[in-house]
């Protein structure tokens, strides 16, 4: 009876160790594929400012057009900082279908995240001086600068002010209000800061 059921549902029989091993490998591969697809959705959401459901639709549609396996395109998205051609071509073919968040909103969110990290670092700092991350709009910036915790606290006591390295400011979205050889302080334009998240 058990063997008949196993045959009916496509499962290995109770004594079929090789069959169960193969089924376990297939399930593991399916799980790994799903994980990569979920990661790619998140990357596209962050990179393009798309809602998560549109990120998946973009990924799926681009894979179909290129006759690619979905998990293969997802792996390309995850493994590189550059956007794969299949995604770029799909965006170009239907720009109205994938309305991402405006660039200024994404820049604001990136700077706000860096600001929050620096605030947390300053709160945990045992001494006056500490290394902080650049609060620029580039999500891939990994550069740091050294300032006093008091300077961070004073700067962040008012909304819209960010500490960036020289040359990291974005004039379209912000004004430089303080310059020095070590860092610049930029102030977000009010219309950018009032953009709904």
N, C-alpha and C positions, 0 to 999 in steps of 0.2 A: 504493500500500500504506500509506504513512504517513498519508495523508488518511483512509483507511478506519479505521485505528486511532484517529486523533484523534476521528473521529465516534463511534466505538464507546465511547470512554471519556469523551466529553463535553468534550474539550479542543479549543481552537482549532487550526486547521490551521497549518502552518509559516509560511505567508505572511499569516496573519490578525493583523495588528498590533493592531487594535482589540479583537479577542477576547482576545489575551494581556494587553492593558492592563486589560480588564474583569476577567479572572481574577486578576490581581495585586491589583486593588482589593478584590476579594472576599476574597482571602486576608489582606490587610492589615486589613480590617474584622473578620474572624474572630479574628485575632491580638489586635487592640485589645480586642475583646469578652472574650476569655479573660483578658487582663491585668487588666481591671476586675473580673472575677469572682474572680480570685485575690486581688486587693487586698481585696475585700469580705469574703472568707473570713477574711483576717487581721484586719480591723477587728472583725468579729463575735467572733472568738476573743478578742481583747484586751478588747473592750467587755463581753462577757457571760461570759467565762471558759469558753467551750465548747471541746471538742476540735475540731480543724480539720475532721474529717469531719462532725461534727454541725453545724458552722457552714455547710458547703455544703448539707447536707440542709435546714436551716432556710431558707436562702436560696431553694433550689429549690422547696420546698413552699409557702413564702409567695408566691412568684411565680406558681405554678400556681393557688393559691386565688384570687388577684386577677386571674388571666388577663393577667399581665404578662410581657413578655420578661425572661428571667433577667438579661441584661446591663443592662436598664433599671433593675431593682430594685438590682442590684449598684452601679450608678452612683449611685443615691440614697444608699446606705449609705456609699459612699466620699466623696461630696461634702459631707456634713453631719456635724456633731458630734452631732446628734439622730438617734435611731433611727427609720426610716420606720414609718408606721402598719402597713404590711403585715407587717413583722417583729414588731411589738408584738402585733398580733392573733394571729399564729401562735403566739407564745410563750404568750399567754393561753389559747389554745384547747387547748394540750397541754403544760402546764408540766412534767409528769413525763417527757416525751419529750426535753426539752432541759435536763438537769441541769448548770447552769454551776457554776463554782467558787464557793464561798461568798464573800460580800462581804469578810469579814475576810482571806481568803487573797489576794484581788485587791488589797486595800489594802496588805497586807504586801509583795507583789511590787512594787507601785508605789513604795513607800517605799524598798525595797531597791535598786531601779534608781537612784533619785535619790542615794542614799547612795554607791553605787559610782561614779557620775559625779562626785560631789563629792570622793571620795577620789582619783580620777584627776586632777582639777583641782588639788587640794592638792599632789599629788606633782610636778606640772609647774610649780607656782607659783614664780616667781623671788623674789618679795617675801613679806612676812608677811601682807599683806592681799589679799583676793581676793573677787570676786563669786561666790557659790554659788547653786545652785537650791534652792528650797524642797523639803524632803524629805517633804512631806505626802502623804496617800493619794489626793489628787485627780489622776487621770492627765492632766487638762487644765490643771493649774496651771502657769503659765509665769513666776511671780513669782520674784524673786531677793532675796538678802540679802547684806550684807557682814559677814564675820567674819574673824578671823585664821586662818591655816592651822594654827597650833598648837591653836586651839580645835577645829577640825574633827578633827584627829588625836587629841586627847584624848577627844573625844566618841565617836569611832568606835573607840576602843581596846577597847570592850566591846560585845557584840552587843545589838541591840534598842533602841538610842538614836538618835533622829532630830531634826534641826534643822528647825523649821517656823516659819512666820510666825504672829504672834498671830491667833487665830481659825481657824487651819487644822487644829487638832487634832481627833481623832475619839474622844470619850470612851468609846464602846462598845468600842473596840479597844486603847486606850492611855491611859496616865496622864501628866499634865503634871508634870514633876519640877523644872523650872527655868523661871522666867518673867522676861522683861525687856521693855522697850518695843520692842526691835529683833527679838527672836526668842524662841521657846519651845523647850525640849527636852522631847520626849515619849519615853516608854518603852513599848514594845509589851508587852501582857500575855503571859505565858509560854505560855498555851494557843494564842494566835494564832501566835507564833513557831514553835511545834512542829507547826503544821499542815503536812502533807506537801504539797510543791509538785506 
